[in-house]
């Protein structure tokens, strides 16, 4: 059982010590990491994925439940409590979706074959072009692949910590992902440029020059702002799906949707 993960400071790109004592993240908490391109967002999430022990170039240190993680937890995939889904995630094995998931389920010692169908069904709530059990993973789009891996992490991997690197760029239904994850009781950390995702998370870590610049916590005005942005994002999503379906966007359509 993972109750908390603590990040201890390292150094920025100039070699100066980060100006925080520690960052404590708790089970069930949603966190976003934001900042300009090149500010160190991916480096921070990678330190978390590696459970770094001052052995990365940032020199950060990560503990779980107040303890230094063992080598088995850090390096044994079957024991690792973290799954990371990045912008560049690809599946290279020439397997069907069903075969791919069944291998993972077997590695996790899951005998319930129904979890394979459930995982594919869940993935299909995140993506417009549906994934079939006999679709080969090598032909899935980037959005389909990430949708499948997110569903896999939730249902088969059952990882208590999920790291998502810019899922909004994959064209998946991010609102559905965020809603489901909020209800999953997992520690979820987003690297994002998306204001909707950033405002929906409980904790927001701001990066600059490779260092943590500030830590902000969700408040009531931001929750109200997030609701407004969600509605606007839903309307833009409707336009996107119309375009994907090959339909023309008319003035009347925009007037109805953005009234």
Secondary structure by P-SEA (a helix, b strand, c coil): cccbbbbbbbbccccccccccbbbbcccbbbbbbbcccccaaaaaaaaaaccccccccbbbbbccccccccccccccccccbbbbcccccccccccaaaaaaaaaaaacccccaaaaaaaaaaaaacccccccccccccccaaaaaaaaaaaaaccccccbbbbccccccccaaaaaaaaaaacccbbbbbcccaaaaaaccbbbbbccccccbbbbbcaaaaaaaaaaaaaaaaaaaaaaaaaacccccaaaaaaaac
